[in-house]
Amino acid sequence: MSQKSTEKYEVGAEVHPVQTPKDFITYTSEEERAVVKKIDLYVLPLMCLVFFSQYLDKTSLSYAAIFGVRTDLNLDGDQYSWLTSGFYIAQLGSQFVYMYALSLFPIKTVTSGCIIIWAAVCMLHAAPHNFAGLMTLRAFLGFFEGCVSPSFVIVTSVYYKKAEHSLRTAIWISCNAIAQIIGTYLFYGIGKGEDSIAMEAWKLGFLVCGAFTLVAGVLFCVLIPLHPSTAWFLNEREREIASHRILAESDRGEKDSWNWGQAKECLTDWITWSSFLFGFLITVTSGPILFSTLMINDFGYDKFKTMEYSSPSGAIQFLVIWIGVGMLLMIPKQRCIVIMILTLVPLAGNIMLVCMRHSSGWGVITGGWLGSCITSFYCILLSLNASNVRGNTKKSIVNNAFYVGYALAGIVYPQWWDYTKDPTYFTGLVANIAFWGVFELIVFGYRFMCIRENRRRDRLQAEGKIPDYDPDHDLTDKQDLYHRYSY
């Protein structure tokens, strides 16, 4: 049986020492670039399309609220908050389903099925006549949308090397910001033509969003390969390179199996709990994304001015995401430092909202823009999971742990953003500021743990105390001592 040893593989004129199987192949940097270019051309756009659809469908409720869903369905502040909490309650439950399903079944099959189902659910949002009906649909939407983000983290780790994770994750996460821009103008345009159509603007908005998602789901199902080794857009040589370049970084790729030993390891591993806390903390602070339109509207602006003033939020999020990417290009090995710097943007936005919520319309508008800028480091956090977690079952659990925290926070935070009881949202804003402080401490601790563990493994390797591994064995990052953590 072949064993893993310290070999070298050739990429162009350079020779890189890595831990690879003995039956390694050689390839030039030009060949590798050509393979990555094809993956970027065929896989990445479909991921972007689906992620755009997911965010558009999820946030369409905040636009619908401005265009009449609150009045047509007689929703009070508590009920509106529960529409968001209900979405995340279902998404929380779904993570335990997908934790198993994404490990056992092909990712493409599970994900495309969920996309098509939630597209239908989104279109059905135009049907209910009361809070109970809409609440039921929000729960179904949350359950089926819960599949996409954890599966995309795995897809990124299957197709791309560590150094490529941050940029690719940033690209598909950027679609959140683009969806926010397009969503505001979509509902704006529908609202402007409301007098000439046979239904309410908010109902037509849900139908359009769902129909777009249905197209995205069908394309994803038909065009995404099951694995790089079976990619229809690569020739045989390119498929070998696509698979081997991932194996060369100690990853085994996607496997259809469940390992209870890896599941047990996750319970006591700091990586798992860090992922959970990251998901919780960036979501529990996301109130300005969902409620900023209501804050602007409550300042006396009509629904069209509200949408106009809300739309730059997405553009600013997009800008800050790519400022983060630029920082990563300058200091590529300091992802945690970049996260800690970018966190200052939403922190400043929340402070502005607290200080100016009574006195300044433009202060609230600008604070809402800045307070919504969480996706700039959201993508970097996901890229850390893609880079640092090994083992098929463990990847599934850790990625879903992020979204368990994400969903749990989504259940909690709307309850302190109740426009009936607290029209200036003071409680939610103060909670946000406190949680951002905790988040900075957790990121610093994560960086410290990565550095300490890497130094320990460097010492073991220098002393010749790391054993050879069977290249076909599905090792976790904790078991594979050749693995180094990114921070």
N, C-alpha and C positions, 0 to 999 in steps of 0.2 A: 504494500500500500504506500502510495506516495505520501511524503511528509513535508511539512512546511519548514523551510530553512532560510537562512539569511542569504539571499541571492541578489543579483543585480539585473535590472532590465534596462534595455536601451530605448531611449526616446530621443530621436534626432542625434545630435552630437554629444548629448549628455548621458551619463550613466548614473542611475539613481539606485542606491541600496534600499531595498524594501523586503518585506516578508512575503514571499510569493511561493506558489506551488512549484515543485521541481520541473514540471512539464510546462513552464512558462513559455510565452511567445514573445517575440520582439516586434516592435513597431516603431515607426518614426513619428516625430511630433506632427508632421504634416498629415499623416494618416489619422492620428488621434484627433486633430483639429477638425478634419473632414467629418469624422463620426459625430463629434460633439455638435458641429454645425447642423447636421441632419437631425439630431435629437432635438435641438433648439427649434428647428423648422417644423417638425411634425408633432412632437409631444408637448412642448411648452405652450404653443398657442391654444391647444385644446384645454390644458389646465387653466390657462388664463380665462378662456371663455366660460368655463364652468364656475370658476371662482367669482368672476364678475356676476354671473347669474345668481349665485348663492347670496351674495351680499345685497344685490338689488331686491331679491325676493324678501330677504329678512328685514330690510329697512324700509320696504314699501309701506309698512304700517305707519311710520312717522310722517310720510308724505300724505297718505290717505287721511290721517288725523286732521291735517290742515284743510283738506278738500271735502270734509263733511262726514267722515265715518263716525266721529264722536257724537254729532248731533243726530244723524240718521239712526244710529243704534242706541241712542240715549246712554252713552258711556260716561260715568263719572270718573274722577281721578283715580280712585282705588281700582276700578274695573280696568281702566287703561293700563295701569301698572301691572295688573295680573295678566294681561295679554302678553306682556313681555316675560313675566315670571313663568307663565304656563309654557311658553315656547322653550325656555331653558330647563324646566322640570323634565319635559319629554326628552330634551337633548341630553340631559344628565343620565336618564335611564338608557338612552340609546348607546352611550359610550361603552357600557358593559356588554352590550350585544356586539358592537363592532370590534371591541377588544378581542373577542373570540373569532368573529367572522372574518376579519381582515387577516388573521393569522392562518385560518383554516382553508379559506376559499380564495380564488384569484381576485386580486384587488379590482381589476377592471370589471369583473362581473358584478361584484357587490356594489361598487360605486355607480356604475351606469344605471343599474336597476333603481337605486335610491334617487338618482337625479330625475329620472323619468317620472317616478311616483310623486316626488315633491313638486314637480312642474304642474301635475294635475291638481294637487292640493292647493297650490298658489292660485290657480285659475278659479277654484271653488271658493276662494275668499270673496268673490263677488256675490255669492248666494245667500249668506246668512242675514237674518233680520233682527237678531238680538245678540246680546253678549255671549250667551251659552254657545250658540252656533259658531261664532267667530273664535271663541276660546278653544273649541274642539279642533278647529282647523289649524290654529296656531300651534297646538300641541303636536299634531301630525306633521306639520311643516318642520318643527324643531327636531322631531325624531329622525326624519329622513335626511335633513340637511346635516345632521351630526356625523355622517359618514365621511364627508368630503375632506375636511381639513386633515384629520389623522391619516387618511389614505394618501393624500398628496405629499405629506412629509415622507411617507414610505416610498412613494414613487420617485421623489427627488433623490433619496438615498440609493435607490436601485439603479437610476440612470446617470447620476452625477457623482463625481469625486468630491471629497471634503472641501477643497479649495473653491469648488464651483457652487456649493450649496447656498451661500449667502446671496449671491447675485440672482440665481434662479428663483430662490424663495422670494426675494424682493420683487421680482418681476410678476409672479402670480399674485402676491399679496397686494401689489400696486393696483390691481383691478378692483380692490375695495374702494380706493379713492376715486377711480374712474367711474365706478358704479354710482358713487354718491353724487358726482357731478351730473352724470347722464340721468339719474333717477329724478333729481330735482327738476331738470328741464323737461323730462318726459311727462311728469305730472303737471308741470306748468303749461305745457302745450295742450295736454288733454283738458285741463281746466279752462283754458282760453276758448276751446271749442265745445265746451259743455252744453251750450245752448242749442247747438246743431246736432247733437247726438241723442240717442234714445235712452241713455242710462246715465247714472251719476258718474262723475269723473273718477272717483275712487274705485268704483267697480271696474270700469274700463282699464284703469291702471293695473289692477291685479291681473286681469285677463292678458294684457300685453306682456307683463313680466313673466307670467307662467308660460305663455306661448314661446317666448324667447328661450326660456330654460329647457323646454321640451326639445327644441332644435339642438341646443347644446348637448343635451343628454344623448340624443340619437347619434350625433357626430362622435361623441366620446366613445360610445359603445361600438361603433363601426370601425373607427380609425386608430384607437389606442391599442398598441400591442400588449400581449400578456406579459412579456419580458423582453429585455434587450436581445436575448438569444433567439427570439422568434420575431423580431421587428421586421415588418414587411417592407419598410423603406430602406433597409440595409442589405448589402450583399453578404455572402458567407464570410468573407474576410472581415468586413466591418462588424458583423455580429460577434465574431471572436474577440475583436478589439474592445467592443462595447462591454462585453461580459468580463474580460480579463482585467481591464483597467480598474474595475470596481473590486475584483478579487484581490488585486495587488495592494489594496488598502485595508486588507483584513476583513472585508465584508463578504458574506456568503451569498448575498443577493436575496431575492424573494423565495421563500419556501412555503409549501402548504403543509404546515405541521404545527402542533401545539406541544410545548415542553413545560411540564409542571415544575421542573427544577428552576427554569428561568423565571416562571411566575413567582415562585417562592423567593428567589433572589431579589425581585423588585420590591418586595415588602419592606426590606431593610436597607435598600440602596438609596443613597443621597440623591442620585440622578433622578430617580422616580419622584421623590418628594419635592425636589426642586422644580421639576416639570409641572407638578400639580400646583405648586405655589405661584409659579409664573402665570399659568393659565388663570388662576383665581384673581391675582392682583391686577392684571391688565384689563380684566373684564369688570371687576367690581368698581373700577374707576371710569367706566365708559358711559356714564350717564349723559355727558354733554353731547354724545353722538345722537342719541335717541331723543333727548328732551330739548336740545338747543332750538329746534324749530318752534316748539311750543313757547319757549322763553322769548324768542323774537316776536312771535305772534302776539303774546300777552303784553308786549310793549306798545301795542296799538297799530302795528303794521298789518295791512290786509294780506290775504293768502298769497297773492302774487309777489308783493314786496318781500314777504317772508321767504318764499322760495328763491328769489333773486339774492337775498342776503345770506341764505344758507348755502348756495351753490359753491362759493369760493372755499368753503371748508374742505371739500374734496380735493380741490387744486392745491391747497396748502398742505394737506396730508401727503399728496403725491410728491410735492416738492421736498418735504422733510424726509420722506422715504429715500429719495435719491441723494439728498444731502448725507444721509446715513450710509448709503452705498459708497459715496465718494470718500467718506471718512474711512470706511473699511478698506478701500483700495489704497489709501495712504498708510493705514496701520492695520493690515490684514490679520494680524495675530492678536488683536486686542478687541474682540467683539464685545466683551463685557464692559470695557471702558466706553466704547461707542454707545452702548445701551444706556449707561448711566448719564452720559451727556445728553442724549436725545430725550431722556425722561424729564429733563428740565423744561421742555416745551409745554407738555400738557400740565405740568405742575404750575407753570406761570399762568396758563390759561384759566385754571381753576381758581387761582388766587385773584385774578382779574374779575372773574364772575362773582366771587364772594364780596369783593370790595365795591363793585360797581352795579350790583344787581338792582339797586333802587334808583340810581341817579343817571345812568348813561346808556342810552340805546346802543351807541357804537361800541361802548366798552363791553356790553354783553355780547354783541355780534362778534367782535374780535376775540374776546375770551372764549366764546363757543368754538371759533375756528381753531384756536390753539389747544383748547381742552380736548378736542377730538383727535389730536395727532398721536394716537397710540399705535397705529399700524407701522410706523417707522421702525420701531424696535420689535414689534410683534414678529415680523419676518426674520429678524436676527435670532430671536429666541427659538423659533421653529428650526432654523438652520443649525443651531446648537444641538437640538435633538437628532437631526439628520446626521450630523458629524460624529456625535459622541456615543450614540447608543448602538450596540451590536447584539446580534442574536435575534432570530426571527420573532419568537414570542415576546422577548423583552422589548423590541422595537414597537410592537403593537401595543403593549401595555403602557410603556412610557409615553408614547404619543397620545394615547387615549387618556392617560392621567392628566395631561395638559388640558384636555377638553372636558374632563370631569371637573377640574377646578374652574374652567371657563364657564361650564354650564351651571355649576353651583353658585358662582358669583352672579350669573345672569338671573338666577332665581331671587337672590337676596337684594341686589342693589335697587331694583325698581320700587321696592317697598319704602325707601326713603326719598323717592322722587315722586311724590304725590301732589299734583298741582291743585287739588281741592284743599288739602290740609296745609300745604306749605308752598304757596304760589311763587316764591322766589327761590325755592329749592336749597335753602341754606344748609339743611342737615346733610343732603347728598354731597354738596360741595366741600363741606368741612371734612366729611368722611373721605372724600377723594384725596384731599391734601395729606391726610394722615396715612392713607394706604400707599401713596406714592413714596413717602418717606420709608415705609417698611420695604417696599419694592427695591429701593436703592440698596438697602442693607443686604437683602437676599442675593441680589446680583453680585455684590462685592464678595459675599460668602461663597458663592458658586465659583467665582474666579479663583479664590484662595484654594478651594478643594481641588480644582483641576491642576493648578500649579504644583501643589503638594504631591498629588498622586503621580503626575508625570515625572517628578524628580525621583520618587521612590522607584519607579519602573526603570528609569535611566540607570540608577545604581545597580539594580538587579541585572540588567543587560550587560553592564560593564563588568560585573562579577561572573558572568556566564551562568546565571542561575535561572534563566528562562528556558523552559523545555521546548522541543519541537512539537508542532501540532499537526494533526491530520487536516489537510486543507478542506476536506469535505465535512468536517465536524462543525456543527452550528454553535460556535462559541459566542458568549456575551462579551461586552467590553471589559467586564470585571475579570473574566476568565482568561481572555487573550491579553497577556502582558506585553505583547508587541504593540498593542493599541495605545495611542496617545490622545488625550483629551484636548479639544479645542476650547479656547476661552477668549 
